[in-house]
Amino acid sequence: MIIIRVMGGLGNQLQQYALYRKFQSLKTEAKLDLSWFSPNSQAGMRAPRTFALSDFADLPIETASEAQVRALLGRTYEERAGLWEKMRRRIAPGTLPLLEESEMYQEEIFSFRDKYLVGYWACEAYYGDILGMLREEMRFPESNNKKNQETMQKMAEQTAVSIHVRRGDYLDAANVSMFGGICTDAYYDSAIAYIKERYPEAVFYVFSDDADYVRARFQGPEYRIVDWNRGDDSFYDMQLMSGCHHNICANSTFSFWGARLNAHTDKCMIRPSIHKNTQNCIPEEMKRLWKGWTLVAPAGEVV
């Protein structure tokens, strides 16, 4: 059995779910470990999260019990590794039942049959071939907010383009060195110009956790600021992004999934060429692993 640890916010959870469904599509038994969301695990966590996949309507999810995790891993993930496991980690790490993500894309995981996988699995190459199936499964429940329904209708009548600007926690001192300086003004200006050159009639819907900032930053008749989905309702921003014809993403898995769930076959998906500053960006490798995406560097050049 493959057991995949689920953790993080909605975008990360969707990636872990997508990998789980990819294993199942390969006829490999797979389950999800949700223990990261237990009160004990969340206690003292700097950015506590809830299990958000349950917000989707009837998403097929098979969860692993603690007994199944122990049978595979020899312990729960939260428990400290024993001496024997520590020795194996040094001498023969490949024989361990635990694998923690260490590269952007690790194709070897699909040869595994008994493994506990820990990671975020953001790379498009993991599940790009089953995104059609995932779009059918990931059905948003109907919003009670008429603004969402009206906006989806307007988007369908326009060449609508989503722009996602993530600030919030990315401005924290602890995160700036990791995620800062990537989605720069040059990045957004270049992405918008790329769209306008191809679609002069484009209307841009701007999504952000800092509405005041984007109101000042994106001014003009072609911009619409989406600022009414807050708290638990921010879930619906992803649905609105997916209703756009084209997508300009932040270095955020939330907007990656807004673009992935966009069902337009002729869509343009733009993302930054790197996700975090520790990433070694090799343009040819990025293009190979992120097929169908347009990559724009922090300085503004299209990669």
Sequence and secondary structure as in RCSB ss.txt:
>XXXX:A:sequence
MIIIRVMGGLGNQLQQYALYRKFQSLKTEAKLDLSWFSPNSQAGMRAPRTFALSDFADLPIETASEAQVRALLGR
TYEERAGLWEKMRRRIAPGTLPLLEESEMYQEEIFSFRDKYLVGYWACEAYYGDILGMLREEMRFPESNNKKNQE
TMQKMAEQTAVSIHVRRGDYLDAANVSMFGGICTDAYYDSAIAYIKERYPEAVFYVFSDDADYVRARFQGPEYRI
VDWNRGDDSFYDMQLMSGCHHNICANSTFSFWGARLNAHTDKCMIRPSIHKNTQNCIPEEMKRLWKGWTLVAPAG
EVV
>XXXX:A:secstr
 EEEE  SSHHHHHHHHHHHHHHHHTT  EEEE GGGSHHHHTT SS     GGGSTT    B  HHHHHHHHSS
 TTS   HHHHHHHHH GGGSSEEE  SS  GGGGG SSEEEES    GGGTGGGHHHHHHH      S HHHHH
HHHHHHHTTEEEEEE  GGGGSHHHHHHHTTSS HHHHHHHHHHHHHH TT EEEEEES HHHHHHHS STTEEE
E    GGGGHHHHHHHHHSSEEE  SSHHHHHHHHT   TT  EEEES SSTT    HHHHHHHSTTEEEE TTS
 B 
